[in-house]
Amino acid sequence: LGYTAPRLNNYEWLNGSVLAIFDDTRDVRTFASRRWEGTLQFETKRPRATTVLYRYTFRRVTVSDLNIAPQDLPLQSQPVLVGLVGVSWIRDTRDVPTNAREGFFTSVDLAVAAKQFGSEASFVRGLVQNSSYHRFGPGVVLARSTQFGLESPFGEERTVTLRPEESETPEQVLATNAIPLPERFFAGGGASHRGFGLNQAGPRDPVTGFAVGGNALLLNSVELRFPVWGNVSGVLFHDAGNVYSSIRAFSLRQHQRSLDDFNYVSHGVGLGFRYNTAVAPVRFDVGYNLNPPRFLVQTDQGPAPRNLSRWQFLFSIGQTF
């Protein structure tokens, strides 16, 4: 549902929209999430392909099918109401947004969730992305995209009641200011770091080894796109980055110090093919992680080390960025 207000001047106009979303998905092996969300958004257009979005979002998120012992993350996995105010600045000079060959794309997104906006969890979040596309001869494109994100809790702790079935102890009331699981950064997969499976980058639970997300994100991707035959094109790519437990843990190290250290830069390289359609490319990528993380999993015989698979086979629609 939306409307368009009269032009404010010769260079700017205002659009408004109201969105309602219900989402029930499992895109993280650690848990499934269910989200009810409503958004009120205003958009202003400026010259030179610049857009500014202002929004208020209110949602309720619940977690189910948790593959982590509840006593390990009892607070972050509880149902939570999130109300946040955000603003996005976008500048897009790409020739074709779905399959760019030249131009630039930059976005800056800032959001604050606080009790004043109806939120039970209080945190700030920022995400910056910059992408560039350079054409070299017929059909050859060098594309690059860099993302950096961080989020941090603030304010007073919220209280959470743990039921007996969610904990090995009797019902208890605890306090936390940790960012809920579904609100954390996750990365990995065909539209992210292709050296990992879907949302499998970053910190992991010390008992089960499942990914639990983090509060900081760094990802840099470079692609060389070239024609192969007819509507088929090829891609050579390199993805570098990771999800970090916090901004304080951010590091450009290239190696893992220990089995519980996931705060380092992981590299993935690979080859992909695109079948170009009138709507968007259909793509298949094979990624190989040069330095995948090792981690511990609790078994009946005690802690046992595990390795993430180096190989990833990814199928999707549309360019990675």
N, C-alpha and C positions, 0 to 999 in steps of 0.2 A: 504494500500500500504506500503510495507516494504522492508528492505534489511538487510543482515548480513555482517558485515565487517570481514576481516581476524582476527584470534585470535591475540590479542596484546601480550600476553605472555602465560605461561603455566596455568595461573590462571584466566584470564579475557578475555572476548570477548564483542563485541559491536553490538547491534541490533538497527536499526532505523525504524521508522514508521511514516506515515502521515495519520491522521484521519480526516474525515469530518462528522459532526453530525448535524442533524436537529431534534429538539425535541419540541413537542407541547403537553403540559400536564397540568393537574390540580391535583396536589398531595397535595395542601394546600387549605383549604376551603376559605382562604382569597382572593386568586387571582389565575388566570391561567397564565402560562408563556410560551413564545415561544422563542426558542434558536437556532441560527445558529452559528455553532462553527467549527473551524479548529484547529488541534493540530499537531505540529511537535515534536516527542519524540524520545529520544535515551535511550537505556537500556544497562547497563553493568552487567555482571554476575561475581560473585566472589565465592571463595570456601565457603563451609559450609552454603549453601542455602541463600546467601545474594544477593540482587538485588538493584541496584541504577538506578533510572529513572530521566532523565533530560528532561524538556519539555517547549515549548512555546505554549500558547493557546491564540487565539483571537476569541471573540464571541460577538454577538449582542443579547441582551435580551430585550424583550418587555413584558409588563404586561397588561393583559386584564381581564375583568369580575371582577373588583376590588370590593370587598365587604366591603370596608371602604370608608367613605366620602372622596373624593379627597382632600378637604381642610385639612384633618387630616394628611395625609402623601403625600402631593403633589409632593415632590422632590424625595423621595426614589422610587416612583412607575413609574417614567418616563423611556422611552427607553434609554438604555445605552450601550456603547461599552466598553468591558473589554478586555484588553490585559495583560497577566501576564506570568511571568517566574517562574517555580517551580522546586523543586527537591524532590524526595521521596526515603527514605532508608527503605528497607524491609528485614526482616529476618524471614524465614518460615521453621520450622522444624516439622510441623504437618505430621502425617502419611498419612492422607487422607484429603486434603483441604476442600472438600465438606461436610465431616462428620467426623471430627477429633475425635480420641479417646485418643491420647497422643501427646505431643509436645507443641511447643510454636509458637506464631506469634506476631511480633512486627513491627510497621510501624511508621515512622516519615515523615510527609509531610509539606513542607514549600513553600509558594508562595508569590510573590509580584506583585501587579497590579499598574502600574504607567504610566504617560503620555509618558515617554520614550519608552514604549512598545506599544503605540497606545491606551492606556486606557483613558477613560473619568473620571473614578473613581479611586482614589488612595487609596490602603489599603494593609495591610500585613495580612497573614492568616497562622496559624499553627494548625496542628491536630496530636495528638499522640495517638496510640492505642497499647495495649498490651493484649494478650489473652493466656491462659494456659489451658491445658487439661491433666487430670490425670485419669488413668484407675484403678478401684477398683473391681477386680473380673470380671467374664464374663458379658460383656455388660453394666457394671455400670461405668459411666464417670462423674467426677466433672469438669465442665467447667466454666471458668471465663473470662470476658472481661472488660477492662477499657478504656474509651476514654476521652480525654481532648482536647478541642480546644478553640482557641481565634482568633479574628481578630480585627484590629484597623485601622481607616482611618488616613491618614497623608497628608501633602502637602497643596497646595492651593485649595480653594473651586472651584467647577465647577459651571457654570451657567446653569439654566434650564428655559425654557420659558413655562409658563402655559397658555394654550388656555382658552377662555371663558367657553367652555363646560367642562373643567376640574376643574374649580374653580368658586366660586360665585362672584368673582371680575373680572374686565376687564383683558385682557391679560397683563401679568407682567413677568418680568425677575427676578428670585431669584437665590441665591447662596447657595451651600451646600457642605459639604464634607462627608455627611452621606453615609453609605454603602447601595447600592440599595437592595430592598426587596429580589429579587431572589438570591442574593449573601450571605444572612445571614444564620446563623445556624438554622435549624429546627430539631425537634426530636419528637418521638412518633410513634407507630405503631409496626407491627410484626417484623421488623428488627431493632428496636430501643427500646424505653421505652414502655413496653406493658401495663403500667398503663394509657396511653393516646391513643386517636385515632390518625390516621395518621397525623403526623406533628402538633399536637395540644398542645405540651408542650411550656412553656415559656411565655414571655410577650404577652399581648393582647391589642387590640385597646380599648380605654376607651369609645367609643361610641357604637360600634357594638359587642364588645367582641370577635372578631376573632383574631386568633394568627398572630403575626407580626414578629416572629423570633427574634434572638438576636445575640450578638457579642461574646458570650462565651458559652461553652458547657461542661458539666460533666455528664458522664453516666457510671455506674458500674453494670454489670449483672452477676449473678451467676446461674448456672443450674445444677441440678442433673438429669442425663439421665440414664434410667434403662429399661431393656427389659420388655415387657408385654406378648406378644404372637406372635410367628412367626415373620413376618416382621413389627409388630407394637411395638413401644417403647413409653415410657412415659417420661415426663419432669416436674420437680418441679422447679420454677424459682423465683428469686427476682431481680427486676430492681430498681435502685436508681439513682437519678440525676435530671437534668433539663437543660433548656436553659436559659441563663442569659442575661439581657439587655446589660451588659458591663462587662469587667474584674474587674472593680472597684466595681461592685455590686455583685461579686461572694461571696457566703456564704454557709456554711455547716449547717445553721439552718434547723430544721425539721418542722417548722410551718410557716404559712402565717401570717404576721403582720397585713395586711389590705387588702381591696378589690382591691387595685392597686399594691400590692406587689407580684411579681412572682419569686423573687430571693431566692429560698429556695430549699431544697432537697425533692423531692417527691418520695414516695415509692410505687412500684407495686409488687404484688405477684400473683402467679397463677399456673395453671396446663395445660399441653399441651400433645398432642399425635402426634407421627410421624409414617408415613407409609414409610418404607425404600424401595426405588427403586434403579435400577442400576445407575441412573444418580444422584439423590439427594433426600432427604426425602421430602415428602409432609406433611405439618404440620398444626395443628389447635391448637390455644392457647386461653385460657380464662384468662384474666387479671383482677385484682381487685386493684384499687388505694386506698391506705390506708389514704392518705391526699391530695385529689384533690384540686385544687385552686377554690376559689370563685371570682367572678368578677361582675362588673356593666355593664348593658346594658341600653342604652337610649330608653325609650318607650314613647308612647303618654301621659302616666301618669307621666313621669319623670324617673329618674334613678331607676333601679330595679336590685336587686342582683340575680345572677345565679350561679349554680353549674355545673361543668363538671361531666359527668357520671362516676361513680366509676367502672362500668363494661365495658370491652372491649372484643369483640369476633373477633379473627384474624385468617385469613387463608392465607397461603403462601407456597412457595416451597423453600427448602433448610433450613439448620440450621440458627438460628438467628445470630450466629457468629462461 
